[in-house]
Amino acid sequence: MEIIISEKAGYCFGIENAMKMVRNTIAADHGKIYTLGPISHNPQETRRLADQGVTIIEDNDVKNLESGCIILRSHGVGKKTIEAINQKGLPIINATCPFVRAIQKKVERYDAAGYQIVIVGNKEHPEVIGANGWCRNKALIINDINQLENIESYDRICIVAQTTIIKSRFNEICDMIRSRVNEVVIFNTICRATAERQAAAAKTAKEVEYMIVIGGYHSSNTQKLVDICKSHCEKTCHIETIRDLDLTEVRKYQKIGITAGASTPDWIVKEVLEGMEEQNKIAEENVVVEVATEEQPTVVVEDVVETIEKDEYDDANFDFAAEIEESLKTIRRGAEIEGEVIHIAEDEVILNIGYKADGIVKKSDFTWRSDEVLSELVQLGDKVWCIVTDLNEGSGNVKLSKIKYDNRLVQKQLSDAFDNKTILEGTIKDISGNGLIVDIGFTDIYMPASQYHVRYVKDLNTLIGEKVKGIIIDYNPKRRRAILSQKIILEKDMKERREQVKEMKEKRFDELNVDDIVKGVVKTITNFGIFVDLDGIDGFVHRSDLTWEKINEPKDIVEKGQEIEAKVIAKNDEDKKIKLSVKALMGRPWDDFIAKYNVDDEVEVTITNILDFGAFAEVIPGVEGLIHVSEISYNRVESVASVLNTGDVLTVKIIGINPEKEKISLSKKATEEAPARPAPTPRSSGSSSNAGSGDRDRTSNYGGGDRNRRPQQSHNSNNNRNKTVYEETANVTLGDSFGNLFDGLFGDSEDDK
């Protein structure tokens, strides 16, 4: 008897985490310990915890508690239940499974956003009841596609799944809702561990003759495992403990499979396994006794021959066993064998394998897809490789499996590709969770979304049908798991390209020298300049080096892809940067200006910029001069913008040229006739203190008189001072302004001059 234990059997992460928290709570001595509902859907484990002082209560019992510690089981509870416990002031140990808590958060968030929540699952399951409590208990709970009659009445729907629901059922319901409702948000919240457990159970059930599912009779996930196993193995039984197993029935089969629900503790699985192994040991002993006493070769040879010791039998028996072993040494269970197709039926293919019996390949062992037709997959005379799964399938023929051979071949190809870092090419055929399913020819392989590209891809559905290539970065032969990565190839290619570009850039940098004239293509245009491709290295032209003329933006005078000629004006050895100048190849407008114009020349200019202190005007392209506010008009100008506008064309006179600073002073009013000067105001003669005594007054002021005494000024003299006007253009001398101030100061007079 061969016993195969399915992968992922027993506690899932959520239950294991919850049980650990229970054990820690017991050890911490928190006093009385309560759990809201059974911590595990396993009666044996529940009784064991009860013996350690853990009491199971329901939500309504919380109001009667005054003390103790409450553990929330992995299935979680509704929001109001947690609020009720907090109001009582009782400590909470939240053992809710992280996957379940994620469902609760999504339900709460989308309910608040106005979506109708749909939970695909069993409305009686505590996980579903708890999740419904996070959307005010208003979720539609659907477990069958026939419950979708009135789903069209909702505009926006958010769908989540019970973590243990069967994926095919969830997908079917989602597809139907999607076809009837305008806006649907779907979250596949089926626990990955559940999906992996179900897939592993299905795989094991396909390989065995009898399947045992261990778990509580009321456990939802265990019941789903039973349904899945029965769909692949008709002889499937559901037990809670070894006491429920009919060992007499089990002994009828040679290949037994075992799996366990997510809430089944390891000690129960171990108990069943040990009981099975004990029965297997007894069966083997009985077979050996039968061969030794009856001396008849009526038993299954592969089970007996391998246990025979040569020195335990007489010569006759030994020769017979050796003869049989010799005849079967290439036809052993698990051996690879090639056969020729001699018959094709609807549900099986018969092969000539060069043995005393033909090989039988059932359809379920020939292809994974039940909708495929065998006659379309294989023809008479074709050679087919298979794995021997049984030397006698019941009618004397050898039972073979092409699927197992193909899978073994696939695993070998994956292993070789992983070891040799072989680049595999394929096509994205589907989306799975947060990743991609890639068809690489001989099998499908998983590529996480993070391994698709160096950049983030928001919508994975847009990638279906895309060609990819990658290498296997993780391979686990025991779990038959392989991870494909395209990102690692892209990163390697990018690194190699960067190195090539760097090498080319350095080579090209060394070839260029300051003052070289180069040609290049405009690669990038920015508001501060342009980048030019110089055959392997970029050169930069600042906007000030593009032209002598004034421009708003570089894009006004150059285009992307345009070929230009420039001069190398600087090299940065550290950063390998090249600075170029286009205007360095053009004639300097200033030189043209100096050659053609002089001070006092009148020129026609165009106003280019208006400022508070004046206006700039273009004399010739690339050369500007300043018209100061004082040179605009003889009249006082309060605002330059009030008399001049950008774009105005006017005639001005050049009143100054500064060759060193390359600056030009312009004047508009110099081209106009100056207005007449106002007549000077006559001095007042009515004051006797001032009339005819100017010399005396000045002598007393500057010749040692009382300097602290201020002379009296008449009202008329104040008025005259206020009427004094300063004219910038008047030819007034200091003598005109101050008069004969020093006359007679040193004893001289007008007659002495």
C-alpha positions in Angstrom: 0.0 0.0 0.0 1.3 3.4 -1.0 0.2 6.5 1.0 0.4 9.9 -0.5 -0.1 13.0 1.7 -1.3 16.0 -0.2 0.7 19.2 0.0 -0.8 22.0 2.1 -2.8 19.5 4.3 -3.7 20.7 7.8 -3.7 24.1 9.4 -3.7 27.2 7.2 -1.8 30.4 8.2 -4.9 32.0 9.7 -5.9 29.1 11.9 -2.3 28.4 12.9 -1.9 32.1 13.9 -5.1 32.0 15.9 -4.1 28.9 17.7 -0.8 30.4 18.6 -2.5 33.5 20.0 -4.8 31.3 22.1 -1.8 29.4 23.5 0.0 32.6 24.3 -3.1 34.0 26.0 -3.5 30.9 28.1 0.2 31.1 29.1 -0.1 34.8 30.0 -2.8 34.0 32.5 -5.4 36.6 31.6 -8.0 35.1 33.8 -11.1 33.7 32.2 -10.7 33.3 28.5 -13.6 33.4 26.0 -13.8 32.9 22.3 -16.6 34.3 20.1 -17.5 31.0 18.5 -15.2 28.0 18.2 -11.7 29.0 17.4 -11.5 26.1 15.0 -14.1 24.1 13.2 -12.8 20.9 14.7 -14.7 19.4 17.6 -11.6 17.5 18.9 -9.5 20.6 19.1 -12.5 22.6 20.6 -12.8 20.0 23.4 -9.0 20.1 24.0 -9.1 23.9 24.4 -12.2 23.6 26.7 -10.1 21.4 29.0 -7.6 24.2 29.2 -10.3 26.7 30.4 -11.3 28.3 27.1 -15.0 28.9 26.9 -17.0 29.4 23.7 -19.6 32.2 23.8 -21.8 33.9 21.2 -22.1 37.6 20.3 -25.2 38.1 22.5 -23.3 36.7 25.6 -20.9 39.7 25.6 -23.5 42.0 27.4 -23.5 39.6 30.3 -19.7 39.5 30.9 -18.1 41.7 33.5 -14.5 40.4 33.3 -12.3 38.1 31.3 -10.5 38.2 28.0 -12.2 37.8 24.6 -10.5 36.2 21.7 -11.9 37.0 18.2 -11.5 33.8 16.1 -9.9 33.8 12.7 -13.3 34.1 10.9 -13.6 37.6 12.4 -16.7 39.4 13.7 -18.9 42.4 12.8 -18.0 46.0 13.7 -20.8 46.4 16.2 -19.6 43.3 18.1 -16.2 44.9 18.6 -17.8 48.2 19.7 -19.9 46.3 22.2 -16.9 44.6 23.7 -15.0 47.9 23.9 -18.0 49.5 25.7 -17.7 46.8 28.3 -14.0 47.6 28.7 -13.0 44.0 28.2 -9.6 43.2 26.6 -9.7 41.9 23.1 -7.2 39.4 21.5 -7.9 39.9 17.7 -7.0 36.6 16.0 -8.9 37.5 12.8 -7.1 36.1 9.8 -5.3 38.9 7.9 -7.0 37.8 4.7 -10.4 38.0 6.4 -9.5 41.4 7.8 -8.6 42.6 4.3 -12.2 41.6 3.2 -13.7 43.5 6.1 -11.8 46.7 5.2 -12.8 46.5 1.5 -16.5 45.9 2.5 -16.4 48.9 4.9 -14.7 51.2 2.4 -16.8 50.5 -0.6 -20.0 50.5 1.4 -19.2 54.0 2.6 -18.5 55.0 -1.1 -22.1 54.0 -2.1 -21.5 50.6 -3.6 -23.8 47.6 -3.0 -21.7 44.9 -1.4 -22.0 41.4 -2.8 -20.4 38.6 -0.8 -20.0 35.3 -2.7 -20.2 32.6 0.0 -22.4 30.8 2.5 -24.7 33.1 4.4 -24.5 30.9 7.5 -20.7 30.9 7.6 -19.3 33.0 10.5 -16.7 34.7 8.2 -19.5 35.9 5.9 -21.6 37.0 8.8 -18.7 38.9 10.2 -17.9 40.6 6.9 -21.5 41.6 6.5 -21.2 43.4 9.8 -18.8 45.9 8.3 -21.4 47.1 5.7 -24.3 47.6 8.1 -25.5 44.0 7.4 -26.8 45.1 4.0 -24.7 42.9 1.8 -26.2 40.6 -0.8 -24.9 37.1 0.0 -24.9 34.9 -3.0 -23.8 31.3 -3.2 -25.5 30.2 -6.4 -25.8 31.8 -9.8 -29.6 31.4 -9.6 -29.7 34.0 -6.9 -28.9 36.8 -9.3 -32.4 37.5 -10.6 -32.7 41.1 -9.4 -29.0 42.1 -9.5 -29.7 44.5 -12.4 -31.4 47.0 -10.0 -28.0 48.1 -8.7 -25.8 50.6 -10.5 -22.6 50.0 -8.7 -21.5 46.7 -7.1 -18.5 45.6 -5.1 -17.9 41.9 -5.0 -15.8 40.0 -2.5 -15.4 36.3 -1.8 -15.5 34.1 1.2 -11.9 33.0 1.6 -12.8 29.3 1.2 -15.2 29.5 -1.7 -14.4 27.5 -4.8 -12.8 29.7 -7.4 -14.7 28.4 -10.4 -18.0 29.3 -8.7 -16.8 32.7 -7.7 -15.7 33.4 -11.3 -19.0 32.2 -12.7 -21.0 34.5 -10.4 -18.7 37.5 -11.1 -19.0 37.0 -14.9 -22.8 37.0 -14.7 -22.9 40.1 -12.5 -20.4 41.9 -14.8 -22.7 41.3 -17.8 -25.7 42.8 -16.0 -24.4 45.8 -14.0 -22.9 49.0 -15.3 -20.0 49.3 -12.8 -18.6 46.4 -10.9 -15.5 46.3 -8.6 -14.3 42.7 -8.1 -11.9 41.6 -5.4 -10.8 37.9 -5.6 -10.4 37.5 -1.8 -10.2 33.7 -2.0 -7.4 32.8 0.4 -4.3 31.7 -1.6 -3.7 29.0 0.9 -7.2 27.7 0.3 -6.8 27.7 -3.5 -3.4 26.0 -3.2 -4.9 23.4 -0.7 -7.8 22.7 -3.1 -5.5 22.4 -6.1 -3.1 20.1 -4.2 -6.1 17.9 -3.1 -7.3 17.7 -6.6 -3.9 16.7 -7.9 -3.6 14.0 -5.2 -7.1 12.7 -5.8 -6.3 12.2 -9.6 -3.3 10.0 -8.7 -4.8 7.6 -6.1 -7.5 4.9 -5.9 -8.9 5.9 -2.5 -8.9 9.4 -1.0 -9.2 10.3 2.6 -10.2 13.9 3.7 -9.7 14.6 7.4 -11.6 17.5 9.0 -14.6 18.5 11.0 -18.0 17.4 9.5 -19.2 21.0 9.9 -16.1 22.7 8.4 -16.9 24.6 5.2 -13.4 24.3 3.8 -13.2 20.6 4.6 -16.5 20.0 2.9 -15.3 21.8 -0.3 -12.2 19.6 -0.2 -14.5 16.5 -0.1 -16.4 17.8 -3.1 -13.2 18.5 -5.1 -11.7 15.1 -4.3 -14.9 13.3 -5.2 -14.9 15.0 -8.6 -11.5 13.3 -9.3 -11.6 10.2 -7.2 -15.0 8.4 -6.8 -13.7 6.5 -3.7 -13.4 9.5 -1.3 -14.3 9.4 2.3 -14.6 12.2 4.9 -13.5 11.5 8.5 -12.8 13.5 11.6 -10.5 11.0 13.3 -8.9 7.6 12.8 -11.9 6.0 14.5 -14.1 7.1 11.7 -12.0 5.3 9.0 -13.1 1.9 7.7 -9.7 0.1 7.6 -11.2 -2.9 6.0 -12.3 -0.8 3.0 -9.0 1.0 2.8 -7.0 -2.3 2.5 -8.7 -3.0 -0.8 -6.7 -0.3 -2.5 -3.0 0.0 -3.2 -2.7 3.7 -3.6 -4.2 5.9 -0.8 -4.3 9.7 -0.7 -4.7 11.9 2.4 -5.5 15.6 2.8 -6.9 17.7 5.7 -9.0 20.8 6.1 -7.5 24.1 7.1 -8.9 23.7 10.7 -7.6 20.2 11.2 -4.7 20.1 13.8 -1.5 18.3 12.9 -1.9 15.8 15.8 -5.1 14.4 14.2 -3.5 14.1 10.8 -0.5 12.3 12.4 -2.9 10.0 14.2 -4.5 8.9 11.0 -1.2 8.6 9.2 0.2 6.3 11.9 -2.9 4.2 11.8 -2.6 3.8 8.1 1.0 3.0 8.2 0.3 0.3 10.8 -2.3 -1.2 8.5 0.1 -1.0 5.6 2.7 -2.9 7.7 0.3 -5.6 8.6 -0.8 -6.0 4.9 2.8 -6.4 3.8 3.5 -9.1 6.4 0.4 -11.0 5.2 1.6 -10.8 1.6 5.0 -12.3 2.4 3.4 -15.1 4.4 1.2 -15.9 1.5 4.1 -16.2 -0.9 6.1 -18.3 1.5 3.5 -20.9 2.4 1.4 -21.4 -0.8 4.4 -21.2 -3.2 2.0 -19.7 -5.8 2.9 -16.6 -7.8 -0.6 -15.1 -7.5 0.4 -11.9 -5.6 1.3 -8.5 -7.1 4.9 -9.1 -8.1 6.2 -5.5 -7.7 5.1 -5.5 -4.0 6.7 -8.9 -3.3 9.8 -9.2 -5.4 11.4 -6.1 -3.9 11.0 -7.5 -0.3 12.4 -11.0 -1.0 15.8 -11.8 0.5 17.6 -14.5 -1.5 18.7 -16.5 1.5 15.2 -16.8 2.9 13.9 -19.2 0.1 14.9 -22.5 -1.4 16.4 -22.6 -4.9 13.1 -23.3 -6.6 11.3 -20.4 -5.1 14.3 -18.1 -5.6 14.7 -19.0 -9.3 11.0 -18.3 -10.0 11.1 -14.9 -8.3 14.3 -13.9 -10.0 12.9 -15.0 -13.3 9.8 -12.8 -12.8 11.9 -9.9 -11.6 14.1 -10.2 -14.7 11.1 -10.1 -16.9 9.7 -7.0 -15.3 12.9 -5.0 -14.6 12.0 -2.4 -17.3 8.3 -2.4 -16.4 8.2 -1.0 -12.9 5.9 1.4 -11.3 7.2 4.9 -12.0 9.3 3.8 -15.0 9.3 5.8 -18.2 8.2 3.7 -21.2 7.5 4.4 -24.9 4.6 2.7 -26.7 2.9 2.6 -30.1 -0.7 3.5 -30.4 -2.7 0.4 -31.5 -6.2 1.4 -30.5 -8.1 4.7 -29.8 -11.4 4.7 -27.9 -13.5 7.5 -26.6 -12.1 7.3 -23.1 -8.8 5.5 -23.5 -5.7 4.8 -25.7 -4.1 1.4 -25.9 -0.3 1.1 -26.5 1.9 -1.7 -27.5 4.7 -1.4 -25.0 6.7 -4.6 -25.9 5.4 -6.4 -22.8 3.3 -9.5 -22.2 0.4 -7.0 -21.6 -0.6 -3.9 -23.4 -0.5 -0.4 -21.8 -3.8 1.4 -21.1 -3.9 5.2 -21.0 -7.2 6.6 -19.7 -8.4 9.9 -21.0 -7.9 11.5 -17.6 -4.3 10.3 -17.8 -3.8 11.4 -21.4 -5.0 15.1 -21.2 -5.9 17.6 -18.6 -8.9 18.9 -20.6 -12.0 16.9 -20.5 -13.5 18.6 -23.6 -10.6 17.3 -25.9 -11.2 14.3 -28.2 -8.5 11.6 -28.0 -8.8 10.8 -31.8 -7.8 14.4 -32.5 -4.8 14.3 -30.2 -3.2 11.1 -31.3 -3.3 8.7 -34.4 -2.7 5.0 -34.9 1.0 4.2 -35.1 2.1 7.3 -33.1 4.8 6.9 -30.5 3.8 8.0 -27.0 5.9 8.2 -23.8 4.2 7.4 -20.5 4.8 6.6 -16.9 3.9 3.2 -15.5 1.4 3.8 -12.7 0.2 0.3 -12.1 1.2 -3.2 -13.4 -2.3 -4.4 -13.4 -5.2 -1.9 -13.9 -7.8 -4.6 -13.2 -8.0 -6.4 -16.5 -4.4 -7.6 -16.8 -3.1 -4.5 -18.7 -0.5 -2.1 -17.5 -1.9 1.3 -16.4 0.0 4.2 -17.9 -0.1 8.0 -17.6 1.0 10.4 -20.3 0.2 13.4 -18.1 2.7 12.2 -15.5 5.3 11.7 -18.1 4.7 15.2 -19.6 4.7 16.7 -16.1 8.0 14.9 -15.2 9.4 16.2 -18.5 8.2 19.7 -17.8 9.7 19.6 -14.3 13.0 18.4 -15.8 12.9 21.2 -18.5 12.1 23.7 -15.8 14.9 22.4 -13.6 17.4 22.5 -16.4 16.3 26.0 -17.4 16.7 27.2 -13.8 20.1 25.6 -13.4 21.4 26.9 -16.7 19.6 30.3 -16.5 18.1 29.6 -19.9 16.1 32.5 -21.5 12.6 31.3 -22.1 10.2 33.0 -24.5 6.4 32.9 -24.2 3.1 34.7 -24.5 1.0 36.1 -21.7 -2.3 34.1 -21.8 -4.1 35.1 -18.5 -4.0 37.1 -15.3 -3.8 35.3 -11.9 -4.1 37.5 -8.8 -1.3 40.0 -9.0 0.6 38.2 -11.7 0.6 36.8 -15.2 0.3 33.3 -16.6 2.8 32.8 -19.4 2.7 30.0 -22.0 6.3 29.1 -22.6 5.5 26.3 -25.0 5.9 23.2 -22.9 4.0 24.5 -19.9 2.5 27.5 -18.3 4.5 29.5 -15.8 3.8 32.2 -13.3 5.3 35.7 -13.7 4.6 38.2 -10.8 3.5 41.6 -12.0 6.6 43.0 -10.3 8.8 40.8 -12.5 7.2 41.9 -15.8 9.0 45.2 -16.3 11.2 47.8 -14.6 8.3 50.1 -14.8 5.0 49.7 -13.0 2.0 48.5 -15.1 -1.3 49.7 -13.8 -3.7 47.4 -15.8 -2.4 43.9 -16.2 -5.2 43.0 -18.6 -3.6 45.1 -21.2 -0.7 42.7 -21.3 -2.7 39.6 -22.4 -1.3 38.5 -25.8 2.1 40.2 -25.3 5.3 38.4 -26.0 7.7 38.1 -23.2 11.1 36.5 -22.4 12.7 35.7 -19.1 14.6 33.4 -16.9 13.4 31.3 -13.9 14.5 33.0 -10.7 12.9 30.6 -8.3 12.2 26.9 -8.7 10.9 24.5 -6.0 10.7 20.9 -7.4 8.8 19.6 -4.4 6.1 22.1 -4.7 6.5 22.2 -8.5 6.6 26.0 -8.4 8.5 28.1 -10.8 8.8 31.9 -11.1 9.6 33.6 -14.4 11.2 37.1 -14.5 11.5 39.3 -17.5 12.6 42.2 -15.4 16.0 40.7 -14.6 16.7 40.4 -18.3 15.6 44.0 -19.0 17.7 45.2 -16.1 20.7 43.3 -17.5 20.1 44.7 -21.0 19.8 48.2 -19.6 23.0 47.9 -17.6 24.8 46.7 -20.7 23.4 49.5 -22.8 24.4 52.0 -20.2 27.9 50.7 -20.2 28.1 50.8 -24.0 26.7 54.3 -24.0 29.2 55.3 -21.3 32.1 53.9 -23.3 30.9 55.5 -26.5 30.3 58.8 -24.7 33.9 58.8 -23.3 35.3 58.0 -26.7 33.4 60.7 -28.4 34.2 63.2 -25.6 37.9 62.6 -26.1 37.5 63.2 -29.9 36.1 66.7 -29.4 38.1 69.8 -28.6 37.3 73.4 -27.6 36.8 75.6 -30.8 35.9 72.5 -32.9 33.0 73.2 -35.3 30.5 70.3 -35.1 27.2 69.2 -36.6 24.4 67.6 -34.7 20.7 66.9 -34.5 18.5 68.7 -32.0 17.4 66.0 -29.5 15.6 67.9 -26.7 14.3 71.4 -26.4 13.8 73.1 -23.0 13.0 76.6 -22.0 16.6 77.1 -20.9 18.4 75.6 -24.0 18.6 72.7 -26.3 20.5 69.3 -26.3 22.2 68.2 -29.5 23.2 64.6 -30.4 26.8 64.6 -31.5 27.1 61.0 -32.5 27.2 59.4 -29.1 27.3 62.3 -26.7 25.0 65.2 -26.0 26.1 68.8 -26.4 24.2 71.6 -24.6 23.5 75.0 -26.1 22.2 77.5 -23.6 19.5 79.8 -24.9 21.9 82.8 -24.6 24.2 80.9 -27.0 21.6 80.2 -29.7 21.5 83.6 -31.3 22.6 87.2 -30.8 19.0 88.3 -31.2 16.6 88.3 -28.3 14.2 85.3 -28.2 11.3 84.3 -25.9 12.0 80.5 -26.0 14.4 78.2 -27.9 11.5 76.4 -29.6 10.8 79.7 -31.5 14.0 79.3 -33.6 14.8 75.5 -33.6 12.8 72.3 -34.0 13.4 68.8 -32.7 15.3 66.7 -35.3 16.7 69.8 -36.9 20.4 69.6 -37.9 22.5 72.5 -36.7 26.1 73.6 -36.7 27.8 74.8 -33.5 31.1 75.5 -31.9 32.5 73.8 -28.9 33.1 76.5 -26.3 33.7 74.4 -23.1 34.3 70.8 -21.9 33.7 69.4 -18.4 36.1 66.5 -18.0 34.5 65.3 -14.7 30.9 65.1 -16.0 31.8 64.5 -19.6 29.7 67.4 -20.7 30.1 69.5 -23.8 28.9 73.1 -24.1 28.2 74.5 -27.5 27.4 77.9 -29.1 25.6 78.5 -32.3 25.9 82.2 -32.2 29.7 81.9 -32.0 29.6 81.0 -35.7 27.6 84.1 -36.5 28.9 87.7 -37.1 28.7 89.8 -33.9 25.9 92.4 -34.4 27.9 94.8 -32.1 30.8 94.9 -34.6 28.3 95.7 -37.3 26.9 98.5 -35.2 30.3 100.0 -34.3 31.2 100.0 -38.0 28.1 101.8 -39.1 27.0 104.2 -36.4 28.4 107.0 -34.3 27.2 109.3 -31.5 24.7 111.9 -32.7 23.5 109.6 -35.5 19.7 109.5 -35.8 18.4 105.9 -36.2 15.1 104.2 -36.5 14.5 101.7 -33.7 11.8 99.4 -32.4 10.7 99.3 -28.8 11.4 95.8 -27.3 10.8 96.2 -23.6 9.2 98.8 -21.3 10.6 99.3 -17.7 10.0 101.9 -15.0 13.3 103.7 -15.7 13.1 103.7 -19.5 12.6 101.6 -22.6 14.9 99.3 -24.5 14.9 99.6 -28.3 16.5 97.4 -31.0 18.9 99.4 -33.2 19.8 96.6 -35.4 19.1 92.8 -34.9 21.0 91.7 -31.9 21.9 95.2 -30.6 19.7 97.2 -28.3 20.0 100.6 -26.6 18.4 102.3 -23.7 16.1 105.3 -23.9 16.2 106.6 -20.3 13.0 108.1 -19.0 14.6 111.5 -18.9 15.4 111.2 -22.7 11.9 110.5 -23.8 10.4 114.0 -23.6 11.2 117.5 -22.5 8.0 117.3 -20.5 8.1 115.3 -17.2 7.2 111.6 -17.9 5.4 110.0 -15.0 5.1 106.6 -16.6 7.1 105.2 -19.5 4.3 102.8 -20.5 1.9 105.8 -20.9 3.9 107.2 -23.8 5.7 104.1 -25.3 4.5 100.6 -26.2 6.4 97.5 -27.2 6.6 97.3 -30.9 6.6 101.1 -31.5 8.9 102.2 -34.2 10.5 105.7 -33.7 13.5 107.8 -34.6 16.0 108.5 -31.8 19.5 110.0 -31.6 22.5 108.1 -30.3 23.8 110.1 -27.4 26.3 107.7 -26.0 28.3 104.5 -26.9 30.2 102.5 -24.3 32.4 100.0 -26.3 33.7 98.3 -23.2 30.3 97.4 -21.8 28.7 97.3 -25.2 26.0 99.7 -24.1 24.2 102.4 -26.1 22.3 105.4 -24.8 19.5 106.7 -27.0 17.4 109.9 -26.8 14.0 110.6 -28.3 13.8 114.2 -27.1 17.1 115.0 -28.7 15.4 114.6 -32.1 12.9 117.2 -31.2 13.1 121.0 -30.8 13.7 122.1 -27.3 10.9 124.3 -25.9 11.8 128.0 -25.1 13.3 128.7 -21.7 11.0 130.6 -19.3 12.1 134.3 -18.6 14.0 134.7 -15.3 12.2 136.4 -12.5 13.6 139.9 -11.6 15.0 140.5 -8.2 12.8 142.5 -5.8 13.9 146.2 -5.2 11.4 147.2 -2.5 13.6 146.2 0.5 16.0 148.9 1.6 18.0 146.4 3.6 19.0 144.6 0.4 19.1 147.5 -2.2 22.6 148.7 -2.9 24.2 147.0 0.0 24.9 143.5 -1.4 28.6 143.9 -0.9 28.2 145.0 2.6 25.9 142.2 3.5 28.1 139.6 2.0 31.2 141.1 3.7 29.5 141.0 7.1 28.5 137.4 6.5 31.9 136.1 5.3 34.1 138.7 7.2 33.7 138.0 10.8 30.2 139.4 11.5 27.7 137.8 13.7 27.3 134.5 11.9 24.5 133.3 14.2 22.3 136.2 13.3 20.1 135.3 10.3 19.1 138.2 8.0 15.4 138.9 7.8 13.9 137.8 4.5 10.9 139.5 3.0 7.8 137.7 1.9 8.7 138.6 -1.7 12.2 137.0 -1.5 10.5 133.7 -0.4 8.2 133.8 -3.3 11.1 134.4 -5.7 13.0 131.4 -4.3 9.9 129.2 -4.8 9.8 130.2 -8.5 13.3 129.1 -9.2 13.3 126.3 -11.9 16.1 123.8 -12.6 16.4 122.9 -16.2 18.7 120.0 -17.1 19.3 121.2 -20.6 19.8 124.9 -19.8 23.4 126.1 -20.2 23.6 127.6 -16.7 27.0 128.2 -15.0 27.8 128.3 -11.3 28.4 132.0 -11.7 24.9 132.4 -13.1 23.5 130.5 -10.2 25.4 132.3 -7.3 26.1 135.7 -8.8 29.2 137.8 -7.9 29.2 136.1 -4.5 32.9 137.0 -3.6 32.9 140.5 -5.0 34.5 143.0 -2.5 35.3 140.2 0.0 39.0 140.8 -0.2 38.9 144.6 -0.6 38.7 144.6 -4.4 36.0 146.2 -6.4 34.7 146.1 -10.0 37.0 148.9 -10.9 40.2 147.1 -9.7 39.7 144.2 -12.2 
